[in-house]
Amino acid sequence: SSRTARSEEDRDSLWDAWGSWSECSRTCGGGASYSLRRCLSSKTCEGRNIRYRTCSNVDCPPEAGDFRAQQCSAHNDVKYQGQFYEWLPISNDPDNPCSLKCQARGAALVVELAPKVLDGTRCYTESLDMCISGLCQIVGCDHQLGSAVKEDNCGVCNGDGSTCRLVRGQYKSQLSANKLDDTVVAIPYGSRQVRLVLKGPDHLYLETKTLQGVKSENSLSSTGSFLMDNSSIDFQKFPDKEILRISGPLTADFTVKIRYAGAADSSVQFIFYQPIIHRWRETDFFPCSASCGGGYQLTSAECFDLRSNRVVADQYCHYYPENIKPKPKLQECNLDPCPASDGYKQIMPYDLYHPLPRWESTPWTACSSSCGGGIQSRSISCVEEDIQGHISPVEEWKCMYTPKMPVVQPCNVFDCPKWLAQEWSPVISLALLVLYLLHTCVTALLEERGEAGTHSSATGCVPFSHACIRSVEKLPVEAKLPWYKQAQELEEGAVVSEEPS
């Protein structure tokens, strides 16, 4: 390593110091500047005698036009093969993106009017890479040569994609006799990478409304690229479909509409990245809670509308799950002792003997269900304790340095008890059957004696064996108390010819 360090030192010592930077090749839109150095040795110096850096990395005004187009139009007043032409740029040449190729307007004539475009010309229309000395050099979104840093889908350099959301969907035309057109989708200001594909006989057209309320319309009648409210539109028209692309960011609110042209249905698929225009931002610290002797102050978070540059209700920020509300910060303040003439201050320093404001809760309500899962709730409030130990409610922001306690929780989540039917006990079943047969015999005897209603046709108890066979199909019925009593009386005064088995 020491040999390598010496060789690099020897190599650099053969060069003179770098010279000052040249003027920028462009006044806007990203150009290039160079610096030179001389070789001080009679030998050949290793390394390069020129270095480059980017400059003028500010957007050009819309009326400035395309840099490559300017270089082509500079040849309009020079005859080519004895004739004047109006030259238009050929962009995104995959073979040689840094040569100046131009096409004559209204003709198929394509000519390389210069072997190199001016330094700072974009190699490709959708890239920051620039041509320097005829070679395409990589440029990151940080506008540094050789940088690999790229924009995310939201247009934020080296971003994480959290400032926008992907919107995709499909529209199907619904023809009706009294409708000539319909709205496909509204694409808000600042959206990027817009792409729509219409399949069917109908036609797309655009309506825009700027933030100042200026409205305009474009019928999209032919294939081509055009500007609409300073947004570049690329439109392709085919016999059976139409394709609309806008790289963005949109400089107005765009509404894509469909104009019905036939009886057949059409469908439109669309996709774009929509900016999250409502973002949380941290506030400054609130005023100190005490004028002297030590107090506290907190920050909070407010929902900010990036379009109108004003604070809006929190619910707008809660609408986007990508938004994460920053946690409040807490710090001590006004730590100087209070003057003796002031007596003592209202709020004392917050230490072990005087805690910070805290969340306090009421007891949980009774569970909404005794089993099977219910809910119970409670109320939460921010309270403060003064030097005498009195507790009083205060604004919620004073407690926001700690998480708010839950106000609802599940309860009695165990399964409810339930009846479980088991097999009949054979002993109990037999006993019930005997009682049922006893009931039957008593009824028959009473009827024979004429003591049990109008039925007097029975001539005595049937044998138990027959009764068992005949009554198996029926469920046993428990003998009610009056029958049981009469059965006992019968047993005392009558003899049954056959014992039950």
C-alpha positions as CSV (number, residue, x, y, z in Angstrom):
1,S,0.0,0.0,0.0
2,S,2.9,2.4,0.7
3,R,4.2,1.8,-2.8
4,T,0.8,2.5,-4.3
5,A,0.5,5.7,-2.3
6,R,4.0,6.9,-3.5
7,S,3.2,6.1,-7.1
8,E,-0.1,8.1,-6.9
9,E,1.8,11.0,-5.2
10,D,4.5,10.9,-8.0
11,R,1.8,10.8,-10.6
12,D,-0.1,13.8,-9.3
13,S,3.1,15.8,-8.8
14,L,3.6,15.8,-12.5
15,W,0.4,17.9,-12.9
16,D,-0.1,21.5,-12.3
17,A,-3.0,22.6,-10.1
18,W,-6.6,22.5,-11.5
19,G,-7.7,25.8,-13.1
20,S,-10.9,27.7,-12.4
21,W,-14.2,26.4,-13.6
22,S,-15.5,27.6,-17.0
23,E,-18.8,29.3,-17.5
24,C,-21.8,26.9,-17.6
25,S,-22.8,25.6,-21.0
26,R,-26.4,26.5,-20.2
27,T,-28.2,29.1,-18.2
28,C,-30.9,26.7,-17.0
29,G,-32.0,23.1,-17.3
30,G,-28.7,21.6,-16.2
31,G,-25.5,22.3,-18.1
32,A,-21.8,21.4,-17.7
33,S,-18.7,23.3,-16.7
34,Y,-15.1,22.2,-17.0
35,S,-11.7,22.8,-15.4
36,L,-8.3,22.2,-16.9
37,R,-4.8,21.4,-15.7
38,R,-1.4,21.2,-17.4
39,C,1.2,18.4,-17.4
40,L,4.5,19.7,-16.0
41,S,6.6,16.8,-17.1
42,S,8.2,16.1,-20.4
43,K,6.9,12.6,-20.0
44,T,3.2,11.7,-20.5
45,C,1.2,12.3,-17.4
46,E,-1.3,9.7,-16.3
47,G,-4.9,10.7,-15.8
48,R,-7.0,13.4,-17.5
49,N,-6.4,17.0,-18.0
50,I,-10.0,18.0,-17.9
51,R,-12.8,17.4,-15.4
52,Y,-16.5,18.3,-15.5
53,R,-19.3,19.2,-13.1
54,T,-23.0,20.1,-13.6
55,C,-24.3,23.6,-13.2
56,S,-27.4,25.8,-13.8
57,N,-29.5,23.0,-12.2
58,V,-32.7,25.1,-12.2
59,D,-35.7,24.5,-14.4
60,C,-36.0,26.5,-17.6
61,P,-39.1,28.6,-18.1
62,P,-41.7,26.8,-20.3
63,E,-41.3,29.2,-23.2
64,A,-37.6,28.4,-23.5
65,G,-38.4,25.2,-25.4
66,D,-36.3,22.1,-25.8
67,F,-32.5,22.5,-25.8
68,R,-31.9,20.0,-28.6
69,A,-34.7,21.6,-30.7
70,Q,-32.9,25.0,-30.3
71,Q,-29.7,23.5,-31.7
72,C,-31.6,22.0,-34.7
73,S,-33.4,25.3,-35.4
74,A,-30.1,27.2,-35.5
75,H,-29.5,25.5,-38.9
76,N,-32.8,26.8,-40.4
77,D,-31.0,29.8,-42.0
78,V,-28.2,27.6,-43.5
79,K,-28.8,25.9,-46.8
80,Y,-28.6,22.1,-46.9
81,Q,-27.9,20.8,-50.4
82,G,-29.0,24.2,-51.8
83,Q,-32.3,24.4,-49.9
84,F,-33.5,25.9,-46.7
85,Y,-35.3,23.5,-44.3
86,E,-37.1,23.9,-40.9
87,W,-35.3,21.3,-38.7
88,L,-36.9,19.4,-35.9
89,P,-34.9,17.3,-33.3
90,I,-34.6,13.5,-33.4
91,S,-34.5,12.5,-29.7
92,N,-33.7,9.2,-28.0
93,D,-31.4,7.8,-30.7
94,P,-30.2,4.5,-29.2
95,D,-27.1,4.3,-31.4
96,N,-25.7,7.8,-30.8
97,P,-27.8,9.9,-28.4
98,C,-25.2,12.7,-28.3
99,S,-25.1,13.5,-32.0
100,L,-27.3,16.3,-33.4
101,K,-29.7,14.5,-35.7
102,C,-32.6,16.6,-37.1
103,Q,-35.5,15.9,-39.5
104,A,-36.8,18.4,-42.1
105,R,-40.4,19.4,-41.3
106,G,-42.8,17.8,-43.7
107,A,-40.2,15.5,-45.3
108,A,-38.5,12.2,-44.6
109,L,-35.1,13.8,-44.7
110,V,-33.0,13.0,-41.5
111,V,-29.5,14.5,-41.3
112,E,-26.7,14.6,-38.7
113,L,-26.1,18.3,-38.6
114,A,-23.3,18.1,-35.9
115,P,-21.3,15.1,-34.6
116,K,-21.8,16.4,-31.0
117,V,-24.6,18.2,-29.3
118,L,-23.7,21.1,-26.9
119,D,-22.6,20.1,-23.5
120,G,-25.5,19.7,-21.1
121,T,-28.0,18.4,-23.7
122,R,-30.0,15.5,-22.3
123,C,-29.1,12.1,-23.8
124,Y,-32.8,11.0,-23.6
125,T,-35.9,13.0,-23.0
126,E,-36.9,11.0,-19.9
127,S,-33.5,11.1,-18.2
128,L,-31.2,13.6,-16.5
129,D,-28.1,11.9,-18.2
130,M,-26.3,14.6,-20.2
131,C,-24.0,14.7,-23.2
132,I,-20.5,16.1,-22.4
133,S,-17.9,16.3,-25.2
134,G,-20.0,13.9,-27.3
135,L,-20.4,11.2,-24.6
136,C,-23.4,10.4,-22.5
137,Q,-22.6,10.9,-18.8
138,I,-24.8,9.5,-16.0
139,V,-26.4,12.1,-13.8
140,G,-28.3,11.3,-10.6
141,C,-31.4,13.1,-9.4
142,D,-29.1,15.1,-7.1
143,H,-27.6,16.6,-10.4
144,Q,-24.2,15.1,-9.7
145,L,-22.2,13.5,-12.4
146,G,-21.8,9.8,-11.9
147,S,-24.4,9.7,-9.2
148,A,-26.7,6.6,-9.1
149,V,-29.4,8.3,-6.9
150,K,-32.8,8.2,-8.6
151,E,-36.2,9.7,-8.0
152,D,-38.9,7.6,-6.5
153,N,-42.4,7.2,-8.2
154,C,-43.5,10.4,-6.3
155,G,-40.7,12.5,-7.9
156,V,-38.7,12.7,-4.6
157,C,-34.9,12.3,-5.1
158,N,-33.8,9.3,-3.2
159,G,-37.3,9.1,-1.6
160,D,-39.0,6.0,-0.2
161,G,-42.3,6.4,-2.2
162,S,-44.3,7.5,0.9
163,T,-45.4,10.9,-0.5
164,C,-47.7,9.5,-3.1
165,R,-50.0,6.5,-3.7
166,L,-50.6,4.3,-6.8
167,V,-54.1,4.7,-8.3
168,R,-55.3,2.1,-10.8
169,G,-58.8,1.3,-12.1
170,Q,-61.0,0.5,-15.0
171,Y,-64.0,2.4,-16.5
172,K,-66.7,0.8,-18.7
173,S,-69.0,2.9,-20.8
174,Q,-72.7,2.8,-20.0
175,L,-74.6,4.1,-23.0
176,S,-77.9,5.9,-22.6
177,A,-80.1,7.8,-24.9
178,N,-79.7,11.2,-23.2
179,K,-75.9,11.1,-22.5
180,L,-73.3,12.0,-25.1
181,D,-70.2,11.8,-22.8
182,D,-69.1,10.7,-19.3
183,T,-66.2,11.2,-16.9
184,V,-63.6,8.5,-16.8
185,V,-61.4,9.7,-13.9
186,A,-60.3,12.9,-12.2
187,I,-56.5,13.1,-11.9
188,P,-55.4,15.8,-9.4
189,Y,-52.7,18.4,-9.6
190,G,-49.1,17.0,-9.1
191,S,-49.9,13.5,-10.3
192,R,-47.2,11.6,-12.2
193,Q,-46.7,8.7,-14.7
194,V,-50.3,8.9,-16.0
195,R,-51.3,6.2,-18.5
196,L,-54.7,5.5,-20.0
197,V,-55.7,3.0,-22.6
198,L,-59.2,3.1,-24.2
199,K,-60.4,0.1,-26.2
200,G,-63.5,0.5,-28.3
201,P,-65.2,2.9,-30.7
202,D,-65.4,5.9,-28.3
203,H,-63.0,8.8,-28.0
204,L,-61.0,10.4,-25.1
205,Y,-60.8,14.1,-24.4
206,L,-59.4,16.3,-21.6
207,E,-60.6,19.1,-19.4
208,T,-58.3,21.0,-17.0
209,K,-58.7,23.5,-14.2
210,T,-55.7,25.3,-12.8
211,L,-55.3,26.2,-9.2
212,Q,-56.3,29.7,-10.2
213,G,-59.6,28.4,-11.6
214,V,-58.7,28.7,-15.3
215,K,-60.4,26.0,-17.4
216,S,-59.5,24.6,-20.8
217,E,-60.3,21.6,-23.0
218,N,-58.6,19.5,-25.6
219,S,-60.4,17.1,-27.9
220,L,-57.4,14.8,-28.6
221,S,-58.3,14.5,-32.3
222,S,-55.0,13.3,-33.7
223,T,-51.8,11.5,-32.7
224,G,-49.0,13.7,-31.4
225,S,-47.4,15.5,-28.5
226,F,-48.6,18.8,-27.2
227,L,-48.7,21.1,-24.2
228,M,-51.7,21.6,-22.0
229,D,-51.4,23.9,-19.0
230,N,-47.6,23.4,-19.2
231,S,-48.0,19.6,-19.0
232,S,-46.6,17.6,-21.9
233,I,-49.2,15.2,-23.3
234,D,-48.4,12.2,-25.5
235,F,-51.5,10.9,-27.4
236,Q,-51.7,7.9,-29.8
237,K,-54.9,7.3,-31.8
238,F,-55.5,3.8,-33.4
239,P,-58.6,2.5,-35.2
240,D,-59.7,0.4,-32.2
241,K,-57.9,2.0,-29.3
242,E,-56.4,5.2,-27.9
243,I,-53.4,5.6,-25.6
244,L,-52.8,8.7,-23.4
245,R,-49.5,9.3,-21.5
246,I,-48.5,12.3,-19.2
247,S,-45.2,12.0,-17.4
248,G,-46.1,14.9,-15.1
249,P,-46.1,16.3,-12.6
250,L,-49.5,17.7,-13.7
251,T,-49.7,21.5,-13.4
252,A,-53.5,21.5,-13.1
253,D,-56.4,19.2,-12.2
254,F,-57.1,17.0,-15.2
255,T,-60.4,15.3,-15.9
256,V,-60.4,12.6,-18.5
257,K,-63.7,12.2,-20.3
258,I,-65.1,9.9,-22.9
259,R,-67.3,10.9,-25.9
260,Y,-69.6,8.2,-27.1
261,A,-69.2,7.4,-30.8
262,G,-71.0,4.1,-31.4
263,A,-73.4,1.5,-30.0
264,A,-70.6,-0.8,-28.8
265,D,-69.2,-0.5,-25.3
266,S,-65.8,0.8,-24.6
267,S,-63.4,0.3,-21.6
268,V,-60.6,2.4,-20.2
269,Q,-57.8,1.2,-18.0
270,F,-55.9,3.9,-16.1
271,I,-52.9,4.1,-13.7
272,F,-51.1,7.0,-12.1
273,Y,-49.3,8.1,-9.0
274,Q,-51.3,10.6,-6.9
275,P,-49.5,12.9,-4.5
276,I,-50.6,12.8,-0.9
277,I,-51.3,16.5,-0.5
278,H,-52.3,16.3,3.2
279,R,-49.2,15.7,5.3
280,W,-48.5,15.8,9.0
281,R,-46.0,18.5,10.1
282,E,-44.5,19.1,13.5
283,T,-45.4,22.4,15.2
284,D,-43.1,24.6,17.2
285,F,-43.0,24.2,20.9
286,F,-46.0,25.5,22.7
287,P,-45.5,28.3,25.3
288,C,-43.8,27.2,28.5
289,S,-46.2,26.0,31.3
290,A,-44.5,28.2,33.8
291,S,-43.0,31.7,33.7
292,C,-40.1,30.8,36.0
293,G,-38.7,28.1,38.3
294,G,-38.9,25.4,35.6
295,G,-41.8,24.3,33.4
296,Y,-42.4,22.1,30.4
297,Q,-43.4,22.6,26.8
298,L,-44.5,20.2,24.0
299,T,-44.7,20.1,20.3
300,S,-47.7,18.7,18.5
301,A,-48.5,17.7,14.9
302,E,-50.9,19.5,12.5
303,C,-52.4,18.4,9.2
304,F,-51.1,20.6,6.4
305,D,-52.6,21.0,2.9
306,L,-49.6,21.3,0.5
307,R,-51.8,22.8,-2.3
308,S,-53.3,25.6,-0.3
309,N,-50.5,26.0,2.2
310,R,-52.8,26.0,5.1
311,V,-53.6,23.9,8.2
312,V,-56.7,21.6,7.8
313,A,-58.6,19.2,10.1
314,D,-56.7,16.1,11.2
315,Q,-59.2,13.8,9.5
316,Y,-57.6,14.7,6.1
317,C,-54.3,13.2,7.2
318,H,-55.9,10.2,8.8
319,Y,-57.4,9.4,5.4
320,Y,-54.0,8.3,4.1
321,P,-52.6,5.2,5.9
322,E,-49.2,6.1,4.6
323,N,-49.2,9.2,6.9
324,I,-47.6,8.5,10.2
325,K,-48.3,11.2,12.8
326,P,-45.0,12.3,14.5
327,K,-44.9,11.8,18.2
328,P,-44.8,15.0,20.4
329,K,-41.6,16.1,21.9
330,L,-41.3,17.3,25.5
331,Q,-38.7,19.7,27.0
332,E,-38.1,21.7,30.1
333,C,-38.2,25.5,29.9
334,N,-37.8,28.7,32.0
335,L,-35.6,27.0,34.5
336,D,-34.4,30.3,36.1
337,P,-35.5,30.6,39.8
338,C,-38.5,32.8,40.4
339,P,-37.8,36.3,41.9
340,A,-38.6,36.4,45.7
341,S,-41.2,39.2,45.1
342,D,-43.3,36.9,43.0
343,G,-43.9,34.5,45.9
344,Y,-44.3,31.0,44.4
345,K,-45.4,30.0,40.9
346,Q,-48.5,28.2,39.9
347,I,-46.9,25.2,38.4
348,M,-43.9,23.7,40.1
349,P,-40.9,21.9,38.4
350,Y,-41.9,18.4,37.4
351,D,-39.7,16.0,39.3
352,L,-40.3,12.8,41.3
353,Y,-42.5,14.7,43.8
354,H,-44.5,16.5,41.1
355,P,-45.3,14.2,38.1
356,L,-45.9,15.4,34.5
357,P,-49.6,15.5,33.3
358,R,-50.8,12.0,32.9
359,W,-53.7,10.0,31.4
360,E,-56.3,9.0,33.9
361,S,-59.2,6.5,33.3
362,T,-62.6,5.7,34.7
363,P,-63.3,2.1,35.7
364,W,-64.2,-0.3,32.9
365,T,-67.9,-0.7,32.3
366,A,-69.6,-4.1,32.7
367,C,-69.0,-6.5,29.9
368,S,-71.6,-6.4,27.2
369,S,-71.8,-10.2,27.2
370,S,-71.3,-12.8,30.0
371,C,-69.6,-15.2,27.7
372,G,-68.7,-15.7,24.0
373,G,-66.9,-12.4,23.7
374,G,-68.1,-8.9,24.5
375,I,-66.7,-5.4,24.9
376,Q,-66.3,-2.9,27.7
377,S,-65.3,0.7,27.6
378,R,-64.0,3.5,29.7
379,S,-63.3,7.2,29.3
380,I,-59.8,8.7,29.3
381,S,-58.7,12.2,30.3
382,C,-55.5,14.2,30.7
383,V,-55.1,15.4,34.3
384,E,-52.6,17.5,36.1
385,E,-51.7,17.4,39.8
386,D,-50.8,20.7,41.6
387,I,-48.4,21.2,44.5
388,Q,-51.3,20.5,47.0
389,G,-52.1,17.2,45.3
390,H,-55.3,18.4,43.7
391,I,-56.0,16.7,40.4
392,S,-57.7,18.7,37.6
393,P,-58.3,18.0,33.9
394,V,-56.1,19.8,31.3
395,E,-55.8,19.9,27.5
396,E,-55.0,16.6,25.9
397,W,-51.8,17.8,24.2
398,K,-50.1,18.0,27.5
399,C,-50.3,14.2,27.8
400,M,-49.4,13.4,24.2
401,Y,-45.7,12.6,25.1
402,T,-47.0,9.2,26.2
403,P,-49.4,6.9,24.2
404,K,-53.1,7.3,25.0
405,M,-54.6,4.3,26.8
406,P,-57.2,2.2,25.0
407,V,-60.8,3.1,25.6
408,V,-62.4,-0.2,24.4
409,Q,-61.3,-3.7,25.1
410,P,-62.7,-7.3,24.6
411,C,-63.9,-9.2,27.6
412,N,-65.4,-12.6,28.5
413,V,-63.9,-14.1,25.4
414,F,-64.3,-17.7,26.7
415,D,-66.9,-20.0,25.1
416,C,-70.4,-20.0,26.6
417,P,-71.5,-23.2,28.5
418,K,-73.8,-25.4,26.4
419,W,-76.0,-28.4,27.0
420,L,-74.5,-31.7,26.0
421,A,-76.9,-34.7,25.4
422,Q,-75.5,-38.1,26.5
423,E,-76.7,-41.6,26.1
424,W,-79.8,-42.6,28.0
425,S,-79.2,-44.5,31.2
426,P,-80.7,-47.9,30.8
427,V,-81.8,-48.0,34.5
428,I,-83.6,-44.7,34.3
429,S,-85.2,-45.7,31.0
430,L,-86.6,-48.9,32.5
431,A,-87.9,-47.1,35.5
432,L,-89.8,-44.6,33.4
433,L,-91.1,-47.4,31.2
434,V,-92.5,-49.2,34.3
435,L,-94.2,-46.1,35.5
436,Y,-95.7,-45.6,32.0
437,L,-97.0,-49.2,32.1
438,L,-98.4,-48.6,35.5
439,H,-100.1,-45.5,34.3
440,T,-101.6,-47.6,31.4
441,C,-102.9,-50.3,33.7
442,V,-104.4,-47.9,36.2
443,T,-106.2,-46.0,33.4
444,A,-107.6,-49.3,32.0
445,L,-108.8,-50.5,35.5
446,L,-110.5,-47.2,36.3
447,E,-112.2,-47.1,32.9
448,E,-113.4,-50.7,33.6
449,R,-114.9,-49.5,36.9
450,G,-116.4,-46.4,35.1
451,E,-114.3,-44.1,37.2
452,A,-112.1,-42.5,34.5
453,G,-114.4,-40.6,32.1
454,T,-116.6,-42.1,29.4
455,H,-114.2,-44.8,28.2
456,S,-115.4,-48.1,29.8
457,S,-114.5,-50.6,27.1
458,A,-111.3,-51.9,28.7
459,T,-111.6,-55.2,30.4
460,G,-108.5,-55.2,32.5
461,C,-104.7,-54.8,32.3
462,V,-103.0,-56.3,29.3
463,P,-100.1,-58.6,30.2
464,F,-96.9,-56.7,30.8
465,S,-95.1,-58.6,28.1
466,H,-97.7,-57.4,25.5
467,A,-97.6,-53.9,26.9
468,C,-93.8,-53.7,26.6
469,I,-93.9,-54.9,23.1
470,R,-96.6,-52.5,22.1
471,S,-95.2,-49.5,23.8
472,V,-91.5,-49.7,22.7
473,E,-92.3,-47.4,19.8
474,K,-93.5,-44.7,22.2
475,L,-91.3,-42.5,24.4
476,P,-91.7,-43.3,28.1
477,V,-93.8,-40.7,30.0
478,E,-93.2,-40.0,33.6
479,A,-96.2,-40.9,35.7
480,K,-97.8,-37.8,37.2
481,L,-98.4,-37.6,41.0
482,P,-102.2,-38.3,40.9
483,W,-101.7,-41.5,38.9
484,Y,-98.9,-42.7,41.1
485,K,-101.1,-42.1,44.2
486,Q,-104.0,-44.1,42.6
487,A,-101.6,-46.9,41.7
488,Q,-100.6,-47.2,45.3
489,E,-104.3,-47.4,46.4
490,L,-104.9,-50.0,43.7
491,E,-102.0,-52.1,44.9
492,E,-103.5,-52.2,48.4
493,G,-107.0,-53.4,47.3
494,A,-106.4,-55.5,44.2
495,V,-104.2,-58.4,43.3
496,V,-102.5,-58.3,39.9
497,S,-102.4,-61.8,38.3
498,E,-98.9,-61.4,36.9
499,E,-95.9,-59.7,38.4
500,P,-94.1,-57.2,36.2
501,S,-90.9,-58.7,34.8
